[in-house]
């Protein structure tokens, strides 16, 4: 049977496809970015079909609609494809051919995509929640920056309470500042309303997953952190070891060593935190760790205090506790069991 390796360079308007068989590009296509056009091309290719394209805004839409039309579908991590970025000429057609070559050689790092539409919807609401939170922070900073131009500092109560805010704005001596704030403040109110609505939606969607309820019993874990971790990790079976899980979440260590010292001995490897990580997961894990340590009277706070007493620096101790917390959550997820402090 003929095996085809199909590389696709995806754009919002067009998709360039390169079909490789026996290490030779036999066909190239440029079609509109639509499922119908892509299916017509794929169905016209005989034999076993292996399709690859890079992770991006259109990746899940393509994955969801095309996975039944090919034998293997790989969504790959574009950060690992230095061959495409640095080798020789570059355009969409060339990139598609290089993707097909990398797929044939097995050099691509696959990006996980869930087949559960409910999980995908939850992930999109989690992303929207965090986006609205960031927008609220941006609006607050914009208001404070505007006030600084006039030598004024808005009180916290005015930001939180509309009644106090109205009174405070009316007492401002500068009319220009009053009009500017009257224009800017509705944006903050809208962002706060959207954050509240998103959180309510997350509360409804999370009821379908028992593990999210279990995780909220852990110290430092609430609804937002639990749903964020669940939505972005998708399944515990993605990771073969807890080390890979910790690295993906930004709290694992990677070793770097090269060459020899002046005595001819191999240099000792340098351990440092991984940098190619999911920042949103790292924020959730480290935030939960700091909260758990601050609460005290729990296994994680006890472990942190013991590490510090033994001479470990506080930052290293926090990251060690974060790995412990993440390992406990991973074990709860795989066994579908509630939190038991005695087991920790």
C-alpha contacts under 8 A as a table, 3 or more apart, distances in Angstrom:
res1	aa1	res2	aa2	distance
1	X	47	X	5.83
1	X	48	X	7.00
2	X	21	X	7.35
2	X	46	X	7.34
2	X	47	X	4.93
2	X	48	X	6.23
3	X	21	X	6.29
3	X	22	X	7.83
3	X	47	X	5.86
3	X	48	X	4.76
3	X	49	X	6.18
3	X	50	X	7.67
4	X	19	X	6.31
4	X	20	X	5.65
4	X	21	X	5.09
4	X	45	X	7.91
4	X	47	X	7.02
4	X	48	X	6.01
4	X	49	X	4.97
4	X	50	X	6.09
5	X	19	X	5.80
5	X	20	X	5.10
5	X	21	X	6.58
5	X	49	X	6.29
5	X	50	X	4.93
5	X	51	X	6.18
5	X	52	X	7.94
5	X	100	X	5.23
5	X	101	X	7.51
5	X	103	X	6.83
5	X	104	X	6.37
6	X	17	X	6.56
6	X	18	X	5.59
6	X	19	X	4.58
6	X	20	X	6.28
6	X	49	X	7.15
6	X	50	X	5.90
6	X	51	X	4.69
6	X	52	X	6.27
6	X	96	X	7.82
6	X	97	X	7.89
6	X	99	X	7.78
6	X	100	X	5.21
7	X	17	X	5.56
7	X	18	X	5.25
7	X	19	X	6.68
7	X	51	X	6.07
7	X	52	X	5.15
7	X	53	X	6.20
7	X	95	X	7.92
7	X	96	X	4.51
7	X	97	X	5.81
7	X	98	X	7.25
7	X	99	X	4.84
7	X	100	X	4.22
7	X	101	X	7.92
7	X	103	X	7.87
8	X	15	X	6.46
8	X	16	X	5.58
8	X	17	X	4.48
8	X	18	X	6.64
8	X	51	X	7.38
8	X	52	X	6.12
8	X	53	X	5.04
8	X	96	X	4.92
8	X	99	X	7.23
8	X	100	X	7.92
9	X	15	X	5.67
9	X	16	X	5.16
9	X	17	X	6.53
9	X	53	X	6.23
9	X	54	X	7.44
9	X	92	X	5.78
9	X	93	X	7.26
9	X	95	X	6.41
9	X	96	X	5.04
10	X	14	X	6.65
10	X	15	X	4.64
10	X	16	X	6.67
10	X	33	X	7.55
10	X	53	X	7.09
10	X	54	X	7.77
10	X	58	X	7.90
11	X	14	X	5.25
11	X	15	X	5.76
11	X	33	X	7.09
12	X	33	X	6.33
12	X	58	X	7.84
13	X	32	X	5.87
13	X	33	X	5.32
14	X	30	X	6.61
14	X	31	X	5.58
14	X	32	X	4.34
14	X	33	X	4.75
15	X	29	X	7.98
15	X	30	X	5.65
15	X	31	X	5.48
15	X	32	X	6.14
15	X	33	X	5.65
16	X	28	X	7.32
16	X	29	X	5.72
16	X	30	X	4.55
16	X	31	X	6.73
16	X	92	X	6.20
16	X	93	X	5.65
16	X	96	X	6.37
17	X	28	X	5.60
17	X	29	X	5.03
17	X	30	X	6.35
17	X	93	X	7.02
17	X	96	X	5.71
17	X	97	X	7.56
18	X	25	X	6.60
18	X	26	X	7.86
18	X	27	X	6.04
18	X	28	X	4.61
18	X	29	X	6.59
18	X	93	X	7.07
18	X	96	X	5.40
18	X	97	X	5.04
18	X	100	X	6.90
19	X	25	X	5.58
19	X	26	X	5.91
19	X	27	X	5.26
19	X	28	X	6.30
19	X	97	X	7.37
19	X	100	X	7.11
20	X	23	X	6.03
20	X	24	X	5.26
20	X	25	X	4.22
20	X	26	X	5.85
20	X	27	X	7.41
20	X	97	X	7.51
20	X	100	X	6.42
20	X	101	X	7.49
21	X	24	X	5.41
21	X	25	X	6.42
21	X	26	X	6.66
23	X	101	X	7.51
25	X	28	X	7.63
25	X	97	X	7.20
28	X	93	X	7.66
29	X	41	X	7.96
31	X	37	X	6.29
31	X	38	X	7.04
32	X	37	X	6.50
32	X	38	X	7.96
33	X	37	X	7.31
33	X	38	X	7.50
34	X	37	X	5.50
34	X	38	X	6.37
35	X	38	X	5.20
35	X	39	X	6.00
35	X	62	X	7.41
35	X	65	X	6.97
35	X	66	X	7.46
36	X	39	X	5.19
36	X	40	X	6.28
37	X	40	X	5.24
37	X	41	X	6.59
38	X	41	X	5.24
38	X	42	X	6.22
39	X	42	X	5.03
39	X	43	X	5.93
39	X	66	X	7.34
39	X	69	X	7.03
40	X	43	X	5.38
40	X	44	X	6.38
41	X	44	X	5.29
41	X	45	X	6.80
42	X	45	X	5.43
42	X	49	X	7.93
42	X	69	X	6.98
42	X	70	X	7.43
43	X	46	X	7.47
43	X	69	X	7.25
45	X	49	X	7.53
46	X	49	X	7.70
48	X	70	X	7.56
48	X	71	X	6.25
49	X	70	X	5.25
49	X	71	X	5.40
49	X	72	X	6.68
50	X	70	X	6.23
50	X	71	X	5.89
50	X	72	X	4.66
50	X	73	X	5.96
50	X	74	X	7.84
51	X	70	X	6.80
51	X	72	X	6.19
51	X	73	X	4.88
51	X	74	X	6.27
51	X	100	X	7.86
52	X	73	X	5.87
52	X	74	X	4.72
52	X	75	X	5.83
52	X	76	X	7.10
52	X	99	X	6.83
52	X	100	X	6.99
52	X	103	X	6.96
53	X	59	X	7.66
53	X	74	X	6.71
53	X	75	X	5.33
53	X	76	X	6.31
53	X	99	X	7.29
54	X	59	X	7.12
54	X	75	X	5.40
54	X	76	X	4.80
54	X	77	X	6.04
54	X	78	X	5.65
55	X	58	X	7.81
55	X	59	X	5.37
55	X	75	X	5.72
55	X	76	X	5.76
55	X	77	X	5.80
55	X	78	X	6.49
55	X	111	X	7.05
56	X	59	X	5.14
57	X	60	X	7.49
58	X	61	X	5.43
58	X	62	X	6.23
59	X	62	X	5.28
59	X	63	X	6.01
59	X	75	X	7.09
60	X	63	X	4.83
60	X	64	X	5.86
60	X	113	X	6.85
61	X	64	X	5.30
61	X	65	X	6.32
62	X	65	X	5.30
62	X	66	X	5.76
62	X	67	X	7.99
63	X	66	X	5.46
63	X	67	X	5.61
63	X	73	X	7.38
63	X	75	X	7.65
63	X	113	X	7.77
64	X	67	X	6.13
64	X	115	X	7.34
65	X	68	X	7.26
66	X	69	X	5.31
66	X	70	X	7.01
67	X	70	X	5.91
67	X	71	X	7.73
67	X	72	X	7.40
67	X	73	X	6.02
68	X	71	X	7.56
70	X	73	X	6.57
74	X	110	X	6.12
74	X	111	X	7.63
75	X	110	X	5.59
75	X	111	X	5.42
75	X	112	X	7.49
76	X	108	X	5.99
76	X	109	X	5.37
76	X	110	X	4.37
76	X	111	X	5.25
77	X	80	X	5.85
77	X	81	X	7.28
77	X	108	X	7.32
77	X	109	X	5.64
77	X	110	X	6.17
77	X	111	X	5.91
78	X	81	X	5.30
79	X	82	X	7.14
80	X	108	X	7.38
80	X	109	X	6.98
81	X	84	X	5.64
81	X	85	X	6.82
81	X	108	X	7.43
82	X	85	X	5.01
82	X	86	X	5.81
82	X	87	X	7.76
83	X	86	X	5.57
83	X	87	X	5.39
83	X	98	X	7.73
84	X	87	X	6.04
84	X	90	X	7.41
84	X	95	X	5.92
84	X	98	X	6.33
84	X	99	X	7.65
85	X	90	X	7.35
87	X	90	X	7.90
89	X	94	X	7.48
90	X	94	X	5.93
90	X	95	X	6.54
91	X	94	X	5.34
91	X	95	X	6.06
92	X	95	X	5.09
92	X	96	X	6.20
93	X	96	X	5.23
93	X	97	X	6.51
94	X	97	X	5.17
94	X	98	X	6.27
95	X	98	X	5.07
95	X	99	X	6.14
96	X	99	X	5.12
96	X	100	X	6.41
97	X	100	X	5.16
97	X	101	X	6.37
98	X	101	X	4.98
98	X	102	X	6.13
99	X	102	X	5.09
99	X	103	X	6.07
100	X	103	X	5.07
100	X	104	X	6.26
101	X	104	X	5.16
101	X	105	X	6.33
102	X	105	X	5.09
102	X	106	X	6.12
102	X	107	X	5.31
102	X	108	X	6.22
103	X	106	X	5.13
103	X	107	X	6.34
103	X	108	X	6.19
104	X	107	X	7.92
112	X	238	X	7.81
114	X	117	X	7.53
114	X	119	X	7.16
114	X	120	X	6.82
114	X	234	X	6.86
116	X	119	X	5.43
116	X	120	X	6.51
117	X	120	X	5.00
117	X	121	X	6.19
118	X	121	X	5.08
118	X	122	X	6.21
119	X	122	X	4.99
119	X	123	X	6.15
119	X	231	X	6.64
119	X	234	X	7.28
120	X	123	X	5.09
120	X	124	X	6.33
120	X	231	X	7.71
121	X	124	X	5.14
121	X	125	X	6.36
122	X	125	X	5.18
122	X	126	X	6.18
122	X	202	X	7.15
122	X	205	X	6.56
122	X	206	X	7.77
122	X	231	X	6.35
123	X	126	X	5.03
123	X	127	X	6.17
123	X	228	X	7.63
123	X	231	X	4.74
123	X	232	X	6.69
124	X	127	X	5.06
124	X	128	X	6.12
125	X	128	X	4.91
125	X	129	X	6.05
125	X	198	X	6.83
125	X	201	X	7.63
125	X	202	X	6.82
126	X	129	X	5.06
126	X	130	X	6.38
126	X	198	X	7.94
126	X	202	X	7.11
126	X	227	X	7.18
126	X	228	X	6.17
126	X	231	X	7.22
127	X	130	X	5.31
127	X	131	X	6.15
128	X	131	X	4.97
128	X	132	X	6.15
128	X	198	X	7.36
129	X	132	X	5.21
129	X	133	X	6.27
129	X	194	X	7.96
129	X	195	X	5.95
129	X	198	X	5.46
129	X	199	X	6.86
130	X	133	X	5.02
130	X	134	X	6.23
131	X	134	X	5.17
131	X	135	X	6.19
132	X	135	X	4.85
132	X	136	X	6.17
132	X	191	X	5.98
132	X	192	X	7.85
132	X	194	X	6.60
132	X	195	X	5.71
133	X	136	X	5.08
133	X	137	X	6.37
133	X	191	X	7.33
133	X	192	X	7.75
133	X	195	X	6.20
134	X	137	X	5.07
134	X	138	X	6.15
135	X	138	X	4.95
135	X	139	X	6.17
135	X	191	X	6.47
136	X	139	X	5.09
136	X	140	X	6.29
136	X	188	X	5.73
136	X	191	X	5.18
136	X	192	X	6.36
137	X	140	X	5.16
137	X	141	X	6.22
138	X	141	X	5.15
138	X	142	X	6.09
139	X	142	X	4.97
139	X	143	X	6.24
139	X	184	X	7.71
139	X	185	X	7.96
139	X	187	X	6.70
139	X	188	X	5.38
140	X	143	X	5.14
140	X	144	X	6.23
140	X	188	X	6.72
141	X	144	X	5.10
141	X	145	X	5.99
142	X	145	X	5.11
142	X	146	X	6.12
143	X	146	X	5.13
143	X	147	X	6.28
143	X	181	X	6.98
143	X	184	X	6.80
143	X	185	X	7.41
144	X	147	X	5.08
144	X	148	X	6.22
144	X	153	X	6.74
144	X	154	X	6.68
145	X	148	X	5.09
145	X	149	X	6.67
146	X	149	X	5.48
146	X	150	X	7.40
146	X	177	X	7.88
146	X	180	X	7.87
146	X	181	X	7.92
147	X	150	X	5.46
147	X	151	X	6.44
147	X	152	X	5.01
147	X	153	X	6.05
147	X	154	X	7.05
147	X	177	X	7.22
148	X	151	X	4.73
148	X	152	X	5.34
148	X	153	X	6.43
149	X	152	X	7.53
150	X	177	X	7.37
154	X	158	X	6.66
154	X	159	X	7.40
155	X	158	X	5.41
155	X	159	X	6.86
156	X	159	X	5.21
156	X	160	X	6.48
157	X	160	X	5.19
157	X	161	X	5.72
157	X	164	X	6.67
157	X	165	X	7.37
158	X	161	X	5.42
158	X	162	X	6.68
158	X	163	X	7.85
158	X	164	X	5.27
158	X	165	X	4.07
158	X	166	X	7.84
158	X	168	X	6.93
159	X	162	X	7.41
159	X	165	X	6.61
160	X	165	X	7.92
161	X	164	X	5.49
161	X	165	X	6.09
162	X	165	X	4.86
162	X	166	X	6.12
163	X	166	X	5.34
163	X	167	X	6.51
164	X	167	X	5.22
164	X	168	X	6.06
165	X	168	X	5.05
165	X	169	X	6.11
166	X	169	X	5.28
166	X	170	X	6.28
167	X	170	X	5.25
167	X	171	X	6.41
168	X	171	X	5.23
168	X	172	X	6.59
169	X	172	X	5.32
169	X	178	X	6.00
169	X	181	X	7.86
170	X	178	X	7.37
172	X	175	X	7.32
172	X	177	X	7.73
172	X	178	X	6.86
174	X	177	X	5.52
174	X	178	X	6.58
175	X	178	X	4.95
175	X	179	X	6.36
176	X	179	X	5.27
176	X	180	X	6.30
177	X	180	X	5.05
177	X	181	X	6.10
178	X	181	X	5.29
178	X	182	X	6.11
179	X	182	X	5.02
179	X	183	X	6.39
180	X	183	X	5.22
180	X	184	X	6.33
181	X	184	X	4.99
181	X	185	X	5.74
182	X	185	X	5.76
182	X	186	X	7.41
183	X	186	X	6.75
184	X	187	X	5.72
184	X	188	X	7.25
185	X	188	X	5.30
185	X	189	X	6.48
186	X	189	X	4.96
186	X	190	X	6.05
187	X	190	X	5.15
187	X	191	X	6.25
188	X	191	X	5.11
188	X	192	X	6.21
189	X	192	X	5.15
189	X	193	X	6.22
190	X	193	X	5.09
190	X	194	X	6.18
191	X	194	X	5.06
191	X	195	X	6.15
192	X	195	X	5.09
192	X	196	X	6.28
193	X	196	X	5.14
193	X	197	X	6.23
194	X	197	X	5.03
194	X	198	X	6.02
195	X	198	X	5.15
195	X	199	X	6.15
196	X	199	X	5.21
196	X	200	X	6.34
197	X	200	X	5.14
197	X	201	X	6.29
198	X	201	X	5.02
198	X	202	X	6.18
199	X	202	X	5.02
199	X	203	X	6.20
199	X	224	X	7.70
200	X	203	X	5.05
200	X	204	X	6.44
201	X	204	X	5.14
201	X	205	X	6.23
202	X	205	X	5.10
202	X	206	X	5.85
202	X	224	X	7.97
202	X	227	X	7.49
203	X	206	X	5.34
203	X	207	X	6.71
203	X	223	X	7.28
204	X	207	X	5.71
205	X	208	X	6.17
206	X	209	X	5.59
206	X	212	X	6.60
206	X	213	X	7.93
206	X	227	X	6.83
207	X	210	X	6.90
207	X	212	X	7.88
207	X	213	X	7.60
209	X	212	X	5.78
209	X	213	X	7.25
210	X	213	X	5.22
210	X	214	X	6.39
211	X	214	X	4.85
211	X	215	X	6.06
211	X	332	X	7.61
211	X	333	X	6.24
211	X	336	X	6.52
211	X	337	X	7.88
211	X	338	X	7.76
212	X	215	X	5.14
212	X	216	X	6.45
212	X	223	X	7.62
212	X	226	X	5.59
212	X	227	X	6.36
212	X	230	X	7.14
213	X	216	X	5.38
213	X	217	X	7.25
214	X	217	X	5.66
214	X	218	X	7.63
214	X	337	X	7.50
214	X	338	X	5.04
214	X	339	X	6.34
215	X	218	X	5.52
215	X	221	X	6.58
215	X	222	X	7.82
215	X	226	X	6.12
215	X	329	X	6.87
215	X	338	X	7.55
215	X	339	X	7.13
216	X	219	X	7.71
216	X	221	X	5.13
216	X	222	X	5.05
216	X	223	X	6.42
216	X	226	X	6.47
217	X	221	X	7.09
217	X	338	X	7.98
217	X	339	X	6.47
218	X	221	X	5.59
218	X	339	X	6.52
219	X	288	X	7.47
219	X	291	X	7.32
219	X	292	X	4.93
219	X	295	X	7.56
219	X	298	X	7.28
220	X	287	X	7.55
220	X	288	X	4.32
220	X	289	X	6.35
220	X	290	X	7.43
220	X	291	X	4.67
220	X	292	X	4.41
220	X	295	X	7.80
221	X	225	X	5.86
221	X	226	X	6.19
221	X	288	X	5.53
222	X	225	X	5.57
222	X	226	X	5.97
223	X	226	X	5.24
223	X	227	X	6.05
224	X	227	X	5.31
224	X	228	X	5.95
225	X	228	X	5.05
225	X	229	X	6.11
225	X	284	X	5.38
225	X	285	X	7.73
225	X	288	X	7.40
226	X	229	X	5.34
226	X	230	X	6.17
227	X	230	X	5.04
227	X	231	X	5.85
228	X	231	X	5.22
228	X	232	X	6.15
228	X	280	X	7.85
228	X	281	X	7.10
228	X	284	X	7.21
229	X	232	X	5.50
229	X	233	X	5.89
229	X	281	X	6.16
229	X	284	X	7.09
230	X	233	X	5.38
230	X	234	X	5.70
230	X	235	X	7.60
231	X	234	X	5.39
232	X	281	X	7.18
233	X	236	X	7.10
233	X	238	X	7.95
235	X	238	X	6.03
236	X	239	X	6.43
236	X	330	X	6.42
236	X	333	X	6.51
236	X	334	X	6.15
237	X	240	X	6.89
237	X	334	X	7.79
239	X	242	X	7.06
239	X	244	X	6.07
239	X	245	X	5.81
240	X	244	X	7.03
241	X	244	X	5.53
241	X	245	X	6.65
242	X	245	X	4.91
242	X	246	X	6.08
242	X	327	X	6.36
242	X	330	X	7.88
243	X	246	X	5.18
243	X	247	X	6.23
243	X	252	X	6.43
244	X	247	X	5.15
244	X	248	X	6.18
244	X	252	X	7.59
245	X	248	X	5.18
245	X	249	X	6.32
245	X	252	X	7.80
246	X	249	X	5.13
246	X	250	X	6.25
246	X	251	X	5.27
246	X	252	X	4.42
246	X	323	X	6.23
246	X	326	X	7.18
247	X	250	X	5.13
247	X	251	X	5.78
247	X	252	X	3.98
247	X	253	X	6.55
247	X	254	X	7.80
247	X	273	X	7.80
247	X	274	X	6.05
247	X	277	X	6.97
248	X	251	X	7.79
248	X	252	X	7.46
248	X	276	X	7.76
248	X	277	X	5.18
248	X	278	X	6.41
249	X	252	X	7.35
249	X	277	X	5.96
249	X	278	X	5.86
249	X	279	X	7.46
249	X	281	X	5.34
249	X	282	X	5.04
249	X	285	X	7.46
250	X	273	X	6.83
250	X	274	X	5.96
250	X	275	X	6.90
250	X	276	X	7.79
250	X	277	X	5.20
250	X	278	X	6.74
250	X	279	X	7.14
250	X	281	X	7.47
250	X	282	X	5.11
251	X	273	X	6.35
251	X	274	X	7.30
251	X	282	X	6.95
251	X	319	X	5.94
251	X	322	X	6.79
251	X	323	X	6.38
252	X	273	X	5.90
252	X	274	X	6.35
252	X	323	X	7.15
253	X	271	X	5.94
253	X	272	X	5.23
253	X	273	X	4.60
253	X	274	X	5.90
254	X	271	X	5.56
254	X	272	X	5.58
254	X	273	X	6.10
254	X	274	X	5.82
255	X	269	X	5.65
255	X	270	X	5.39
255	X	271	X	4.58
255	X	272	X	6.62
256	X	269	X	5.21
256	X	270	X	5.03
256	X	271	X	6.48
256	X	272	X	7.95
257	X	267	X	6.34
257	X	268	X	6.51
257	X	269	X	4.38
257	X	270	X	6.19
258	X	266	X	7.68
258	X	267	X	6.65
258	X	269	X	7.82
259	X	266	X	6.19
259	X	267	X	6.31
260	X	263	X	7.61
260	X	264	X	5.41
260	X	265	X	5.16
260	X	266	X	4.30
260	X	267	X	5.11
261	X	264	X	5.41
261	X	265	X	5.57
261	X	266	X	6.36
261	X	267	X	5.80
262	X	265	X	7.50
274	X	277	X	6.72
277	X	282	X	7.61
278	X	281	X	5.43
278	X	282	X	6.34
279	X	282	X	4.95
279	X	283	X	6.13
280	X	283	X	5.16
280	X	284	X	6.34
281	X	284	X	5.10
281	X	285	X	6.17
282	X	285	X	5.19
282	X	286	X	5.96
283	X	286	X	5.38
283	X	287	X	5.74
284	X	287	X	5.18
284	X	288	X	6.08
285	X	288	X	5.20
285	X	289	X	6.17
285	X	322	X	6.42
285	X	326	X	7.21
286	X	289	X	4.92
286	X	290	X	6.15
286	X	318	X	7.92
286	X	319	X	7.63
286	X	322	X	6.26
287	X	290	X	5.28
287	X	291	X	6.18
288	X	291	X	5.09
288	X	292	X	6.04
289	X	292	X	5.10
289	X	293	X	6.19
289	X	300	X	7.86
289	X	318	X	6.96
289	X	321	X	6.75
289	X	322	X	5.44
289	X	325	X	7.19
290	X	293	X	5.16
290	X	294	X	6.11
290	X	318	X	7.31
291	X	294	X	5.06
291	X	295	X	6.15
292	X	295	X	5.22
292	X	296	X	6.63
292	X	298	X	7.47
292	X	300	X	6.55
292	X	301	X	6.28
293	X	296	X	5.49
293	X	300	X	6.40
293	X	301	X	4.29
293	X	304	X	7.02
294	X	301	X	7.33
295	X	298	X	7.72
295	X	301	X	7.50
296	X	301	X	5.12
296	X	302	X	7.29
297	X	301	X	6.53
297	X	302	X	7.02
298	X	301	X	5.48
298	X	302	X	6.27
298	X	341	X	7.69
299	X	302	X	5.09
299	X	303	X	6.14
299	X	341	X	6.83
299	X	344	X	6.68
300	X	303	X	5.07
300	X	304	X	6.24
300	X	321	X	6.20
300	X	324	X	7.72
300	X	325	X	7.25
301	X	304	X	5.07
301	X	305	X	6.24
302	X	305	X	5.21
302	X	306	X	6.20
303	X	306	X	5.11
303	X	307	X	6.19
303	X	321	X	6.93
304	X	307	X	5.18
304	X	308	X	6.27
304	X	317	X	5.84
304	X	318	X	6.69
304	X	321	X	6.32
305	X	308	X	5.22
305	X	309	X	6.17
306	X	309	X	5.11
306	X	310	X	6.27
307	X	310	X	5.09
307	X	311	X	6.64
307	X	312	X	5.50
307	X	317	X	5.97
308	X	311	X	5.28
308	X	312	X	4.93
308	X	313	X	6.24
308	X	314	X	6.26
308	X	317	X	6.60
309	X	312	X	7.29
312	X	316	X	6.47
312	X	317	X	5.98
313	X	316	X	5.42
313	X	317	X	6.06
314	X	317	X	4.91
314	X	318	X	6.05
315	X	318	X	5.12
315	X	319	X	6.39
316	X	319	X	5.18
316	X	320	X	6.19
317	X	320	X	5.04
317	X	321	X	6.22
318	X	321	X	5.13
318	X	322	X	6.09
319	X	322	X	4.84
319	X	323	X	6.27
320	X	323	X	5.21
320	X	324	X	6.39
321	X	324	X	4.89
321	X	325	X	6.12
322	X	325	X	5.05
322	X	326	X	6.10
323	X	326	X	5.10
323	X	327	X	6.06
324	X	327	X	5.12
324	X	328	X	6.27
325	X	328	X	5.18
325	X	329	X	6.33
326	X	329	X	5.11
326	X	330	X	6.09
327	X	330	X	4.99
327	X	331	X	6.18
328	X	331	X	5.15
328	X	332	X	6.22
328	X	344	X	7.24
329	X	332	X	5.07
329	X	333	X	6.14
330	X	333	X	5.10
330	X	334	X	6.28
331	X	334	X	5.25
331	X	335	X	6.13
332	X	335	X	5.31
332	X	336	X	5.36
332	X	337	X	5.10
332	X	338	X	6.47
332	X	339	X	7.00
333	X	336	X	4.96
333	X	337	X	7.07
340	X	343	X	5.62
340	X	344	X	6.96
341	X	344	X	5.17
